[in-house]
Amino acid sequence: MENLRTLAAELCDLHHVMALMQWDQEVMLPVRGSAERAQQFATMSGIIHRKEVDPALGELISKAEFRGDSLSVIDLALVRKMRRNFDQSTKLPEEFVVEFSTLTSQALPVWVAARKNNDFASFAPLLTKMVAMSRQQADYLGYEEEPYDALLDLYEEGLTAARVRECFDALREPLRKMIAQVGSGHGGDDGVGEPFIVEEQIRFADQLLAKIGFDFERGRQDRSAHPFSTGLGGCDQRVTNRYNPQSIEFIFSALHEGGHALYEQNVGVDLARTPLASGVSLGIHESQSRLWENIIGRSAPFWQHCFSSLRESFPAQFGNLALGDFMKIINGVHPGLIRVEADELSYNLHVLIRFELETALLDGSLQVADLPAAWNERYRDYLGVTVPSDSDGVLQDIHWAHGSFGYFPTYTIGNLASAQIWHAYCLFDLDHEATIAHGDFGKIRQWLSQQIYQHGSVYPPHELLLRVTGEELNPDYFLRYLEKKFL
């Protein structure tokens, strides 16, 4: 076990170096540095892959498994996690890993330019290669029912496309009915009269992060084209945001990415430098970002506590606005084009569209050349909107440039789990609205840390959810939350 922990720590360090390179690529890299960065990614990917498939590592894992009865809960979890990683890695040839890493590094700047110039054709050749390599990756990893299952499992252990379809089947019609009942355009105009000063937006976003408990001595916030969070260790959590002088979305992006970072900053120190020292899955991770962003961050008690500081920070925008009107603005229902700006009722329909398109691309029933038309058709059908450009359509997300097929469904899994976990918290704290209104976010964070954060990846996602809530993933809690809030 000592030897296994040593190898695990080396791999963690290398993965953190890769994460730092990726953060730098999206935040600070000079435009002409992309080609060299792609080569650096390829080199690092090869080094990591050789370590991950080393037969000596496999032998250590097997020996540890043989002694399973004498191992602690954490050591058992470490062996399980390393077995899973080892089996996945040994199925992927090194040349494939290096080629895929190079492709994604090349694709990112091309996607950025394509989105800026509304030029899907320039990105399509790389996306075609990405789809082909993702299909090949699924074949290498293996699956029982369909290729998409293998890719889903990379992000959400044990999740299958069939289970995702069950969730969407439970959501599709109730969401469309609620949107119809509430009415498109419910709530106030989310635009601002006087443009924000970006430096003041950044300052307020920092204040919000500090308020919910983000530790700036162990993390930082920067700017990027697409908000994201990444961990370089328990004491180095990076979050980013983007700022539009005409939009308040920076507030909720800060809470969203802050929710991710709180998870990572509160993982138990006894898990440091192991693959257990991070959130157990993207779905559970997303449940925490959505819990802080939406369930808490768009609630009336939250703004009873925070509205005065918002007005003080932005008197030109909010000085004459009543709290009730602000609540209508931030909880407005406006089915639209952009996923990251979507309201809570329509958001999961955006994810459904991407899930249907990804599975079609993977099974070959949809070609990349036909992707924009298929995208636009589904937006008309599910959301009733016309897509004016590919920049606001098929090019809007960064995930395909990262090669992250199978990622999108975890957003919906996260939404469902957030409501289920919050229900469990409310049973613990019957006066939860007062807790929020008084700004006692430490009480909420402590409960989440005890129930979820401190465990890192010790428990598989389905087991963790069962431990916290007493049942498997259940879409009913999310639907009840939306009905209570909007109807």
PLY file of the C-alpha trace (Angstrom):
ply
format ascii 1.0
element vertex 487
property float x
property float y
property float z
element edge 486
property int vertex1
property int vertex2
end_header
0.00 0.00 0.00
2.87 2.37 0.70
4.27 1.77 -2.79
0.80 2.15 -4.30
0.26 5.47 -2.50
3.65 6.70 -3.76
2.72 5.94 -7.37
-0.73 7.47 -6.85
0.87 10.68 -5.57
3.17 10.91 -8.61
0.23 10.48 -10.96
-1.76 13.12 -9.08
1.12 15.57 -9.38
1.37 14.96 -13.12
-2.38 15.37 -13.63
-2.24 18.63 -11.70
0.55 19.85 -13.98
-1.69 19.04 -16.96
-4.58 20.89 -15.31
-2.34 23.91 -14.79
-1.37 23.85 -18.48
-5.05 23.67 -19.45
-5.95 26.53 -17.10
-3.12 28.59 -18.55
-4.25 27.79 -22.11
-7.70 29.24 -21.46
-6.66 32.17 -19.24
-3.19 33.42 -20.10
-1.66 31.69 -23.12
-0.47 34.02 -25.92
-2.28 33.45 -29.21
0.80 32.13 -30.97
1.60 29.73 -28.12
-1.10 27.23 -29.10
1.04 25.04 -31.37
3.81 24.61 -28.81
1.25 23.99 -26.07
-0.26 21.20 -28.17
3.17 19.55 -28.34
3.61 19.96 -24.58
0.22 18.34 -23.98
1.19 15.45 -26.22
4.45 14.92 -24.33
2.78 15.08 -20.93
-0.07 12.81 -22.03
2.45 10.21 -23.17
4.39 10.37 -19.90
1.23 10.02 -17.82
-0.16 7.23 -19.95
3.05 5.18 -19.69
2.90 5.46 -15.91
-0.80 4.60 -15.82
-0.33 1.39 -17.84
2.92 0.27 -16.20
2.59 -3.49 -15.47
4.28 -2.86 -12.11
1.34 -0.65 -11.14
-1.11 -3.36 -12.17
0.82 -5.89 -10.06
0.70 -3.61 -7.01
-3.05 -3.15 -7.43
-3.56 -6.91 -7.68
-1.51 -7.51 -4.52
-3.49 -4.87 -2.66
-6.77 -6.41 -3.81
-5.61 -9.78 -2.49
-5.15 -8.21 0.96
-8.49 -6.39 0.83
-9.79 -7.76 4.14
-7.01 -6.04 6.06
-7.35 -2.62 4.40
-9.00 0.51 5.76
-12.04 2.07 4.09
-9.84 4.72 2.46
-7.26 2.20 1.24
-10.02 -0.01 -0.17
-11.41 3.02 -2.01
-7.94 3.91 -3.29
-7.43 0.39 -4.64
-10.91 0.43 -6.27
-10.24 3.82 -7.87
-6.79 2.88 -9.11
-8.10 -0.43 -10.51
-10.76 1.48 -12.43
-8.21 3.98 -13.76
-5.70 1.26 -14.61
-8.24 -0.83 -16.51
-9.45 2.19 -18.47
-5.90 3.32 -19.28
-4.60 -0.09 -20.35
-7.41 -0.32 -22.88
-6.18 2.83 -24.65
-2.99 2.56 -26.76
-0.40 5.23 -26.01
-0.38 6.48 -29.60
-4.14 6.99 -29.38
-3.85 8.98 -26.13
-1.13 11.21 -27.57
-3.02 11.75 -30.82
-6.27 12.57 -29.01
-4.52 15.04 -26.69
-2.86 16.75 -29.66
-6.18 16.95 -31.50
-8.00 18.58 -28.60
-5.19 21.11 -28.13
-5.36 21.99 -31.83
-9.16 22.17 -31.77
-9.50 24.70 -28.94
-8.08 27.82 -30.70
-9.87 26.82 -33.92
-13.17 26.63 -32.00
-12.53 30.04 -30.39
-11.96 31.61 -33.81
-14.87 29.74 -35.40
-17.27 30.93 -32.72
-16.01 34.49 -33.00
-16.36 34.48 -36.80
-19.54 32.35 -37.03
-17.58 29.88 -39.15
-18.64 26.30 -38.39
-16.98 25.08 -41.59
-13.53 25.88 -40.20
-14.19 23.78 -37.09
-16.06 20.92 -38.80
-12.98 18.95 -40.01
-11.49 18.81 -36.51
-14.89 17.98 -35.00
-15.26 15.13 -37.52
-11.92 13.73 -36.34
-13.02 14.22 -32.73
-16.20 12.21 -33.27
-14.28 9.44 -35.01
-11.70 9.27 -32.23
-14.41 9.35 -29.55
-16.12 6.41 -31.24
-12.76 4.64 -31.38
-12.22 5.46 -27.69
-15.57 3.85 -26.85
-14.57 0.73 -28.78
-11.28 0.52 -26.89
-13.01 0.96 -23.51
-15.82 -1.46 -24.30
-19.55 -1.29 -23.64
-22.53 -3.59 -23.39
-25.29 -1.69 -25.17
-24.06 1.37 -27.10
-20.81 3.34 -27.60
-22.09 6.30 -25.63
-22.15 4.19 -22.45
-18.37 3.90 -22.43
-17.93 7.67 -22.66
-20.58 8.44 -20.04
-18.84 6.11 -17.61
-15.70 8.24 -17.81
-17.55 11.11 -16.15
-20.26 9.37 -14.12
-19.32 5.90 -12.96
-22.03 3.37 -13.78
-24.25 5.76 -15.74
-25.69 4.51 -19.05
-27.41 6.17 -21.97
-30.55 4.16 -21.17
-30.64 5.62 -17.64
-30.13 9.13 -19.01
-33.05 8.61 -21.38
-35.21 7.51 -18.44
-34.39 10.76 -16.65
-35.14 12.87 -19.70
-38.36 10.95 -20.29
-39.42 11.91 -16.76
-38.51 15.57 -17.36
-39.39 16.36 -20.97
-43.14 16.85 -20.86
-43.40 18.23 -17.29
-40.81 20.87 -18.18
-42.54 21.83 -21.42
-45.90 22.02 -19.61
-44.45 24.19 -16.84
-42.88 26.54 -19.37
-46.26 26.82 -21.10
-48.05 27.42 -17.78
-45.60 30.02 -16.57
-45.38 31.62 -19.98
-42.31 32.54 -21.93
-41.06 35.90 -20.76
-42.29 35.40 -17.18
-40.42 37.79 -14.92
-38.68 41.05 -15.62
-36.21 42.11 -18.28
-32.79 40.69 -17.43
-30.97 43.48 -19.23
-29.37 46.39 -17.36
-29.81 50.02 -18.23
-26.43 51.40 -17.28
-23.50 49.20 -18.38
-21.46 47.59 -15.63
-17.81 48.47 -15.12
-15.99 45.16 -15.44
-13.61 45.83 -12.56
-16.62 46.36 -10.27
-18.19 43.12 -11.51
-14.99 41.26 -10.66
-14.89 42.82 -7.19
-18.50 41.82 -6.44
-17.92 38.28 -7.76
-14.97 37.98 -5.37
-17.19 39.17 -2.50
-19.83 36.54 -3.31
-17.23 33.78 -3.41
-15.85 34.87 -0.04
-19.38 35.03 1.40
-20.18 31.40 0.61
-16.81 30.30 1.98
-14.35 30.19 -0.93
-10.87 30.43 0.56
-8.80 32.91 -1.46
-5.64 31.78 0.31
-6.21 28.40 -1.35
-7.72 29.55 -4.62
-8.16 32.38 -7.10
-10.62 33.74 -9.64
-9.65 34.80 -13.17
-11.28 35.60 -16.53
-11.82 33.23 -19.46
-14.03 32.90 -22.54
-16.07 30.18 -20.82
-16.41 30.00 -17.00
-14.83 26.88 -15.50
-13.14 25.56 -12.38
-10.14 23.30 -12.01
-8.21 21.88 -9.10
-4.44 21.74 -8.79
-4.61 20.33 -5.28
-6.60 21.05 -2.14
-4.77 24.34 -1.61
-4.91 25.53 -5.23
-8.42 25.78 -6.67
-8.88 27.94 -9.75
-12.21 29.37 -10.89
-12.86 31.64 -13.84
-15.68 33.91 -14.91
-16.65 36.00 -17.91
-18.04 39.51 -17.71
-20.52 41.20 -20.02
-21.14 44.88 -19.22
-24.81 44.35 -20.10
-25.47 41.16 -18.13
-25.88 40.01 -14.52
-24.88 36.43 -15.34
-21.46 36.97 -13.79
-23.16 36.76 -10.38
-24.47 33.27 -10.97
-21.36 32.07 -12.79
-19.39 33.03 -9.68
-21.75 31.05 -7.43
-21.73 28.11 -9.86
-17.97 27.82 -10.14
-17.66 28.62 -6.46
-19.85 25.61 -5.69
-17.43 23.39 -7.58
-14.48 24.89 -5.72
-16.08 24.52 -2.27
-16.35 20.79 -2.94
-12.66 20.51 -3.75
-11.46 22.84 -0.97
-13.25 20.75 1.65
-12.07 17.26 0.65
-10.50 15.51 3.63
-6.78 16.21 4.02
-6.16 12.49 4.53
-7.02 12.02 0.83
-4.43 14.53 -0.47
-2.26 13.48 -3.43
-4.46 10.49 -4.20
-7.09 10.03 -6.91
-9.65 10.15 -4.07
-8.91 13.84 -3.40
-11.53 15.22 -5.77
-15.26 15.14 -6.39
-16.53 11.64 -7.04
-18.20 12.39 -10.37
-19.23 15.25 -12.62
-22.89 14.73 -11.75
-22.32 15.01 -8.00
-19.94 17.91 -8.65
-22.59 19.65 -10.72
-25.14 19.11 -7.97
-23.05 21.35 -5.74
-22.55 24.11 -8.29
-26.28 24.14 -9.10
-27.21 24.02 -5.42
-25.20 27.17 -4.68
-26.06 28.90 -7.97
-29.80 28.21 -8.17
-31.37 26.62 -5.10
-29.56 29.01 -2.74
-28.32 31.77 -5.05
-31.66 32.53 -6.74
-33.73 32.20 -3.58
-35.51 35.09 -1.83
-33.69 34.50 1.51
-30.30 34.74 -0.21
-31.10 38.15 -1.66
-32.73 39.34 1.53
-29.21 38.98 2.86
-27.23 40.16 -0.19
-29.40 42.74 -1.97
-28.21 45.74 0.01
-24.57 45.01 -0.86
-25.56 44.55 -4.52
-27.24 47.98 -4.55
-24.24 49.57 -2.84
-21.87 48.01 -5.38
-24.00 48.94 -8.41
-26.15 51.98 -7.54
-26.59 52.98 -11.19
-28.06 49.58 -12.07
-29.94 48.60 -8.89
-30.18 51.71 -6.70
-33.83 52.29 -7.55
-34.83 48.64 -7.96
-36.99 46.87 -5.39
-36.00 43.42 -4.12
-39.20 41.88 -5.49
-38.49 43.19 -8.97
-34.93 41.88 -8.78
-36.25 38.45 -7.83
-38.48 38.46 -10.90
-35.49 39.32 -13.06
-33.20 36.56 -11.80
-35.96 33.93 -11.88
-37.45 34.94 -15.21
-38.40 32.25 -17.69
-37.07 33.13 -21.12
-36.47 30.05 -23.31
-33.56 31.08 -25.47
-30.46 30.13 -27.39
-27.64 29.92 -24.84
-27.37 27.04 -22.38
-25.26 28.84 -19.78
-27.79 31.71 -19.70
-30.86 29.44 -19.56
-33.48 29.67 -16.82
-34.09 26.72 -14.52
-37.19 25.53 -16.38
-35.61 25.37 -19.83
-31.98 24.51 -18.96
-32.35 20.74 -19.10
-33.96 20.92 -22.53
-30.67 22.42 -23.73
-28.87 19.41 -22.29
-31.39 17.02 -23.83
-30.67 18.48 -27.27
-26.95 17.93 -26.87
-27.46 14.40 -25.56
-29.59 13.47 -28.58
-27.06 15.00 -30.99
-24.07 13.34 -29.32
-25.62 9.89 -29.33
-26.59 10.35 -32.98
-23.04 11.40 -33.89
-21.59 8.43 -32.02
-23.90 5.84 -33.56
-23.41 7.31 -37.04
-27.01 8.35 -37.67
-25.92 12.01 -37.80
-22.95 13.43 -39.69
-20.98 16.49 -38.57
-21.89 18.32 -41.79
-25.57 18.01 -40.84
-25.07 19.01 -37.21
-26.03 22.74 -37.50
-29.33 21.92 -39.19
-30.15 19.21 -36.64
-29.26 21.61 -33.82
-31.47 24.37 -35.20
-34.40 22.00 -35.75
-34.34 20.78 -32.16
-34.16 24.32 -30.80
-37.31 25.16 -32.73
-39.01 22.00 -31.50
-38.00 21.93 -27.81
-37.56 25.62 -27.01
-39.53 27.41 -29.72
-36.61 29.63 -30.75
-34.94 30.31 -34.08
-31.15 30.07 -34.10
-29.76 33.09 -35.98
-26.15 31.94 -36.25
-23.88 28.99 -35.53
-22.04 31.14 -32.98
-25.21 31.19 -30.90
-25.98 27.62 -31.89
-23.80 24.64 -32.54
-20.57 26.51 -31.71
-21.62 27.92 -28.35
-20.14 25.21 -26.07
-16.46 24.44 -25.53
-16.99 20.76 -24.67
-16.67 19.28 -28.17
-13.44 21.22 -28.69
-12.21 19.45 -25.56
-13.33 16.09 -26.95
-15.70 15.72 -24.00
-18.41 13.54 -25.48
-20.56 12.03 -22.74
-20.10 15.09 -20.51
-23.34 17.01 -21.10
-25.78 14.61 -19.36
-23.92 15.14 -16.10
-25.38 18.67 -16.00
-28.89 17.25 -15.77
-27.81 14.53 -13.33
-26.39 17.38 -11.25
-29.65 19.34 -11.32
-31.63 16.30 -10.22
-29.18 15.42 -7.45
-29.02 19.04 -6.21
-32.74 19.10 -5.42
-32.58 15.66 -3.81
-29.59 16.64 -1.64
-31.19 19.97 -0.69
-34.31 18.11 0.41
-32.10 16.07 2.75
-30.51 19.27 4.10
-33.92 20.83 4.74
-34.90 17.83 6.84
-31.74 18.48 8.89
-32.29 22.27 9.10
-36.01 22.92 9.39
-35.34 26.67 9.58
-33.19 26.65 6.43
-34.72 29.84 5.00
-33.68 31.78 8.10
-30.23 30.20 7.90
-29.80 31.64 4.39
-31.41 35.00 5.18
-29.00 35.47 8.11
-26.04 34.64 5.87
-25.10 31.57 7.90
-23.62 29.81 4.89
-21.05 28.13 7.10
-23.81 25.97 8.58
-24.82 24.77 5.11
-21.22 24.31 4.01
-20.41 22.32 7.16
-23.31 19.92 6.54
-22.32 19.49 2.90
-18.71 18.94 3.92
-19.67 16.25 6.42
-22.08 14.53 4.06
-20.30 14.93 0.70
-17.18 17.06 0.37
-14.86 15.43 2.90
-15.37 12.00 1.34
-13.91 13.01 -2.04
-14.15 9.91 -4.24
-14.19 7.34 -1.44
-17.75 6.26 -2.29
-19.05 5.71 -5.86
-21.60 8.38 -6.90
-24.70 6.20 -6.58
-23.59 4.98 -3.15
-22.81 8.51 -1.95
-26.24 9.78 -3.02
-27.85 6.83 -1.26
-25.89 7.59 1.93
-26.86 11.27 1.88
-30.51 11.05 0.80
-31.55 7.48 1.51
-32.52 6.67 -2.08
-31.31 6.38 -5.66
-31.45 9.34 -8.03
-35.08 10.47 -8.22
-36.22 13.21 -10.69
-39.35 13.88 -8.61
-37.48 16.10 -6.14
-36.30 18.41 -8.91
-39.76 18.64 -10.47
-41.31 19.38 -7.06
-38.71 22.10 -6.46
-39.54 23.74 -9.81
-43.31 23.45 -9.27
-43.09 25.07 -5.85
-40.87 27.87 -7.14
-42.56 28.70 -10.44
-46.16 27.55 -10.09
0 1
1 2
2 3
3 4
4 5
5 6
6 7
7 8
8 9
9 10
10 11
11 12
12 13
13 14
14 15
15 16
16 17
17 18
18 19
19 20
20 21
21 22
22 23
23 24
24 25
25 26
26 27
27 28
28 29
29 30
30 31
31 32
32 33
33 34
34 35
35 36
36 37
37 38
38 39
39 40
40 41
41 42
42 43
43 44
44 45
45 46
46 47
47 48
48 49
49 50
50 51
51 52
52 53
53 54
54 55
55 56
56 57
57 58
58 59
59 60
60 61
61 62
62 63
63 64
64 65
65 66
66 67
67 68
68 69
69 70
70 71
71 72
72 73
73 74
74 75
75 76
76 77
77 78
78 79
79 80
80 81
81 82
82 83
83 84
84 85
85 86
86 87
87 88
88 89
89 90
90 91
91 92
92 93
93 94
94 95
95 96
96 97
97 98
98 99
99 100
100 101
101 102
102 103
103 104
104 105
105 106
106 107
107 108
108 109
109 110
110 111
111 112
112 113
113 114
114 115
115 116
116 117
117 118
118 119
119 120
120 121
121 122
122 123
123 124
124 125
125 126
126 127
127 128
128 129
129 130
130 131
131 132
132 133
133 134
134 135
135 136
136 137
137 138
138 139
139 140
140 141
141 142
142 143
143 144
144 145
145 146
146 147
147 148
148 149
149 150
150 151
151 152
152 153
153 154
154 155
155 156
156 157
157 158
158 159
159 160
160 161
161 162
162 163
163 164
164 165
165 166
166 167
167 168
168 169
169 170
170 171
171 172
172 173
173 174
174 175
175 176
176 177
177 178
178 179
179 180
180 181
181 182
182 183
183 184
184 185
185 186
186 187
187 188
188 189
189 190
190 191
191 192
192 193
193 194
194 195
195 196
196 197
197 198
198 199
199 200
200 201
201 202
202 203
203 204
204 205
205 206
206 207
207 208
208 209
209 210
210 211
211 212
212 213
213 214
214 215
215 216
216 217
217 218
218 219
219 220
220 221
221 222
222 223
223 224
224 225
225 226
226 227
227 228
228 229
229 230
230 231
231 232
232 233
233 234
234 235
235 236
236 237
237 238
238 239
239 240
240 241
241 242
242 243
243 244
244 245
245 246
246 247
247 248
248 249
249 250
250 251
251 252
252 253
253 254
254 255
255 256
256 257
257 258
258 259
259 260
260 261
261 262
262 263
263 264
264 265
265 266
266 267
267 268
268 269
269 270
270 271
271 272
272 273
273 274
274 275
275 276
276 277
277 278
278 279
279 280
280 281
281 282
282 283
283 284
284 285
285 286
286 287
287 288
288 289
289 290
290 291
291 292
292 293
293 294
294 295
295 296
296 297
297 298
298 299
299 300
300 301
301 302
302 303
303 304
304 305
305 306
306 307
307 308
308 309
309 310
310 311
311 312
312 313
313 314
314 315
315 316
316 317
317 318
318 319
319 320
320 321
321 322
322 323
323 324
324 325
325 326
326 327
327 328
328 329
329 330
330 331
331 332
332 333
333 334
334 335
335 336
336 337
337 338
338 339
339 340
340 341
341 342
342 343
343 344
344 345
345 346
346 347
347 348
348 349
349 350
350 351
351 352
352 353
353 354
354 355
355 356
356 357
357 358
358 359
359 360
360 361
361 362
362 363
363 364
364 365
365 366
366 367
367 368
368 369
369 370
370 371
371 372
372 373
373 374
374 375
375 376
376 377
377 378
378 379
379 380
380 381
381 382
382 383
383 384
384 385
385 386
386 387
387 388
388 389
389 390
390 391
391 392
392 393
393 394
394 395
395 396
396 397
397 398
398 399
399 400
400 401
401 402
402 403
403 404
404 405
405 406
406 407
407 408
408 409
409 410
410 411
411 412
412 413
413 414
414 415
415 416
416 417
417 418
418 419
419 420
420 421
421 422
422 423
423 424
424 425
425 426
426 427
427 428
428 429
429 430
430 431
431 432
432 433
433 434
434 435
435 436
436 437
437 438
438 439
439 440
440 441
441 442
442 443
443 444
444 445
445 446
446 447
447 448
448 449
449 450
450 451
451 452
452 453
453 454
454 455
455 456
456 457
457 458
458 459
459 460
460 461
461 462
462 463
463 464
464 465
465 466
466 467
467 468
468 469
469 470
470 471
471 472
472 473
473 474
474 475
475 476
476 477
477 478
478 479
479 480
480 481
481 482
482 483
483 484
484 485
485 486
